[in-house]
Amino acid sequence: MIETRPDWVLSRQRTWGVPISLFINKQTGFFIPNKEFDKSEILIDRIHKIFSEEGQILGLRKMQKKFLRRDC
């Protein structure tokens, strides 16, 4: 099914809860959350709180401004 759909992503297929949150630095390829990033659990909890309070669209915009730098 996904082999012929290059833009398919798991988070677009969800019908529940908070979107899958994954941040990737475009220059280094480093992504969080991951095992080496010691604040992954804190980050996920903060994202969940924002989406719970703001809803999906406003939560996404707020999350992008709050957590992402321009190079990510």
VEXTOR-120715 format. One line per 4 residues: their letters; for each residue y, x, z of N, C-alpha, C, O. Coordinates in Angstrom, 2 decimals, padded with zeros to 5 digits. Last residue first. Example, Ala and Ser with C-alpha at 12.3 -4.5 7.8 and 13.67 -1.06 7.14 Angstrom:
BEGIN
SA = -002.25/012.85/007.08/-001.06/013.67/007.14/000.03/012.90/007.87/001.14/013.41/008.04  -005.69/013.19/007.80/-004.50/012.30/007.80/-003.30/013.20/007.80/-003.32/014.24/008.46
***
This chain:
BEGIN
CDRR = 023.48/015.83/012.14/022.15/015.25/012.33/021.93/014.10/011.37/020.86/013.49/011.38  026.06/016.69/012.12/025.07/017.50/011.39/023.65/016.97/011.54/022.70/017.63/011.11  027.54/015.01/013.77/027.69/014.89/012.31/026.62/015.65/011.54/026.31/015.29/010.41  025.37/013.82/016.37/026.46/014.65/015.89/026.51/014.50/014.38/025.61/013.91/013.79
LFKK = 024.49/010.86/018.14/024.34/011.75/016.99/025.59/012.56/016.71/026.71/012.06/016.79  024.98/009.14/020.31/023.95/010.16/020.41/023.90/011.17/019.28/023.32/012.24/019.44  027.14/007.38/019.77/026.97/007.98/021.09/026.04/009.19/021.09/026.29/010.16/021.81  026.94/006.50/017.14/028.18/007.13/017.60/027.96/007.92/018.89/028.52/009.00/019.07
QMKR = 024.34/005.42/017.14/024.70/006.49/016.21/025.94/007.23/016.68/025.99/008.46/016.63  024.56/003.42/019.10/023.65/004.54/019.31/024.02/005.71/018.40/024.02/006.86/018.84  026.30/001.64/017.87/026.70/002.29/019.11/025.84/003.53/019.37/026.35/004.57/019.81  024.71/000.84/015.70/026.01/001.50/015.48/026.47/002.26/016.72/026.96/003.38/016.62
LGLI = 022.53/-000.30/017.07/022.33/000.82/016.15/023.64/001.57/015.93/023.67/002.80/015.97  023.75/-002.40/018.47/023.07/-001.33/019.19/022.89/-000.10/018.32/023.08/001.02/018.79  024.58/-004.08/016.45/025.60/-003.41/017.26/024.99/-002.24/018.02/025.64/-001.21/018.20  021.90/-004.74/015.54/022.93/-004.18/014.66/024.00/-003.43/015.45/024.29/-002.27/015.15
QGEE = 020.39/-005.61/017.91/019.94/-004.56/017.00/021.06/-003.94/016.17/021.14/-002.72/016.09  022.04/-005.87/021.15/021.35/-006.41/019.99/021.10/-005.30/018.98/021.56/-004.17/019.17  023.15/-004.87/023.50/024.02/-005.07/022.34/023.36/-005.79/021.17/024.06/-006.28/020.28  021.14/-004.65/025.49/022.46/-005.21/025.82/023.25/-005.62/024.58/023.96/-006.63/024.62
SFIK = 018.96/-003.55/024.18/018.78/-004.75/025.00/020.11/-005.44/025.26/020.19/-006.67/025.26  020.07/-001.28/023.03/019.58/-002.35/022.16/019.38/-003.64/022.93/019.61/-004.72/022.38  020.70/000.18/025.39/021.75/-000.19/024.43/021.29/-001.35/023.55/022.04/-002.30/023.36  018.12/000.53/026.52/019.16/-000.21/027.24/020.26/-000.69/026.28/020.69/-001.84/026.36
HIRD = 016.86/002.11/024.58/016.33/000.78/024.90/017.38/-000.07/025.60/017.53/-001.25/025.29  018.42/004.42/024.82/018.40/003.67/023.56/017.91/002.25/023.81/018.49/001.30/023.29  017.72/005.22/027.42/019.12/004.88/027.09/019.21/004.06/025.81/019.98/003.11/025.73  014.97/005.74/027.11/015.42/004.71/028.06/016.85/004.28/027.76/017.16/003.09/027.83
ILIE = 015.08/007.85/025.26/014.45/006.60/024.87/014.88/005.47/025.81/015.12/004.36/025.35  016.37/009.82/026.89/016.97/009.35/025.64/016.40/008.00/025.23/017.16/007.08/024.90  014.45/010.21/028.91/015.79/009.72/029.25/016.47/009.13/028.02/017.07/008.06/028.09  012.36/011.28/027.37/012.17/010.02/028.10/013.51/009.40/028.48/013.68/008.18/028.39
SKDF = 013.50/013.68/026.37/013.06/012.61/025.47/012.95/011.27/026.18/013.40/010.25/025.66  014.31/016.01/027.57/015.03/014.78/027.93/014.64/013.60/027.03/015.38/012.62/026.96  012.97/018.23/026.60/012.69/017.79/027.96/013.40/016.50/028.37/013.11/015.96/029.44  011.34/018.70/023.75/012.65/018.22/024.19/012.49/017.56/025.54/011.95/016.46/025.64
EKNP = 008.70/019.16/023.15/009.50/020.29/023.60/010.88/019.87/024.12/011.52/020.62/024.86  007.68/016.73/022.22/007.15/017.31/023.46/008.03/018.41/024.02/008.11/018.59/025.23  010.47/014.68/021.10/009.25/015.45/020.88/008.83/016.10/022.19/009.56/016.01/023.18  012.71/012.25/019.67/012.00/012.87/020.78/010.79/013.67/020.31/010.19/013.38/019.28
IFFG = 013.89/014.85/017.56/013.66/014.35/018.91/013.47/012.84/018.82/014.06/012.21/017.94  013.37/017.63/015.37/013.48/016.20/015.63/013.24/015.90/017.10/012.50/016.60/017.79  014.56/020.07/013.15/014.18/019.74/014.53/014.35/018.25/014.74/015.35/017.67/014.33  015.62/020.78/010.76/014.38/020.02/010.72/013.87/019.64/012.10/012.85/018.97/012.22
TQKN = 018.05/022.07/010.51/016.95/022.79/011.14/015.60/022.09/011.00/014.56/022.73/011.12  019.73/020.29/009.08/019.74/021.73/008.79/018.50/022.44/009.32/017.97/023.33/008.65  019.36/017.71/010.05/019.16/017.97/008.62/019.08/019.46/008.29/018.42/019.84/007.33  017.61/016.77/012.80/018.71/017.63/012.38/018.46/018.04/010.95/017.44/018.67/010.66
IFLS = 016.65/013.50/013.44/016.28/014.75/012.77/017.55/015.51/012.39/018.45/014.96/011.75  015.41/011.14/015.70/016.58/011.83/015.20/016.15/013.17/014.62/015.37/013.89/015.24  014.06/008.04/016.06/013.73/009.42/015.76/014.96/010.05/015.13/015.48/009.56/014.13  012.95/005.10/017.30/014.10/006.01/017.33/013.63/007.44/017.14/012.90/007.98/017.97
IPVG = 012.01/002.09/016.05/011.51/003.42/016.36/012.68/004.39/016.23/013.31/004.49/015.18  013.79/-000.68/017.55/013.34/000.13/016.41/012.81/001.49/016.87/013.14/001.96/017.96  012.51/-002.79/020.12/013.47/-001.78/019.71/012.93/-000.99/018.52/011.75/-000.65/018.48  010.72/-005.89/019.44/011.40/-004.88/020.21/012.37/-003.95/019.52/012.97/-004.27/018.49
WTRQ = 009.06/-006.74/016.37/009.18/-006.79/017.81/010.11/-005.68/018.29/010.27/-004.66/017.62  008.25/-006.37/013.89/008.79/-007.70/014.17/009.03/-007.84/015.67/009.19/-008.95/016.17  008.37/-003.67/011.53/008.19/-004.20/012.88/008.80/-005.60/013.00/009.76/-005.94/012.31  008.84/-002.44/009.19/007.80/-003.45/009.19/007.62/-004.10/010.56/006.80/-005.01/010.71
RSLV = 010.61/-000.44/009.57/011.09/-001.60/008.81/010.08/-002.74/008.86/010.43/-003.89/008.58  009.13/001.50/010.86/010.10/000.75/011.65/010.66/-000.46/010.89/011.15/-001.40/011.52  007.58/002.66/008.78/006.96/001.81/009.78/007.98/000.94/010.51/007.72/-000.24/010.75  008.88/002.53/005.47/008.82/003.16/006.78/008.27/002.16/007.79/008.46/000.95/007.65
WDPR = 009.13/003.17/002.01/008.50/002.40/003.08/008.53/003.19/004.38/008.24/004.39/004.39  010.02/004.45/-000.20/011.01/004.14/000.82/010.44/003.37/002.00/011.18/002.95/002.89  007.88/004.71/-001.98/008.40/005.91/-001.32/009.40/005.62/-000.20/009.60/006.46/000.67  005.18/003.09/-002.62/006.49/002.71/-002.08/007.10/003.88/-001.32/006.85/004.02/-000.12
TEIM = 002.64/003.75/-003.20/003.52/003.44/-004.34/004.92/003.03/-003.90/005.74/002.66/-004.74  001.52/004.10/-000.68/001.51/005.21/-001.63/002.46/004.99/-002.80/003.03/005.95/-003.32  001.33/001.86/000.87/002.57/002.64/000.97/002.63/003.79/-000.03/003.69/004.39/-000.21  -001.20/000.81/000.00/000.00/000.00/000.00/001.27/000.86/000.00/002.18/000.62/-000.79
***
